[in-house]
Amino acid sequence: MFTYTANGKGQAYEYLVVFLCILTAGGLLFASCGRIAGGEPVNVLRRTMTDIEGNKVDLSKYLGRVVMIVNVASKCGFTPQYAALETLYQEYKDRGFVILGFPSNDFMRQEPGSNEEIKSFCSLNYGVTFPLFSKIKVVGGKKAPLYDDLASKRTNPNHGGMIKWNFTKFLIGRDGTVIDRFSPNTLPDSKEVRTAIERALQSAAEVGISGQN
């Protein structure tokens, strides 16, 4: 116990000790909360999605490959990027790279068609052969769980953030975590994107993972 004096110095000292203890405990709690809020990268390929033909696809089948996930649209100023995406896919697919396209009507209703119409459009106009999926929402409260993982700082702390437009590109490493993100303005066949893909493929090759079609 503290000794109290007539001028109250003992009591003041006790208050100071208590105050410092509270500050210390608060600092530890804040740091702990900060780590939780900051999040930790998760395997975004843990989800099951529906492809453009209505079949359920467990995305974990793509683990071990380098994956690019893109929200696409048929009536967008960036729609011609389909051609560059297909070129990229053809160039790297035999080395373990795949593109997954997710049509979305979230931005200015630029993907109004049915899944069948979207598939036909992509095939006839751009010769798309990489996997396409059923139309989903990528923003808002009803967005697909996959895009919850991609956009949330809790599950994608390094590259998360709201999807702002069509043709936002996420590059996924062989372990299913996001390793890079490219804006709609960044062309799929740009040097920046190619360098990131090459780096990811090299990393996969170093651990003996071969390409799969």
Helices and strands as residue ranges (DSSP letters): H 9-38, G 44-46, E 48-50, E 56-58, G 59-62, E 66-72, H 81-92, G 93-95, E 97-103, H 115-126, H 145-151, E 169-172, E 178-182, H 191-206
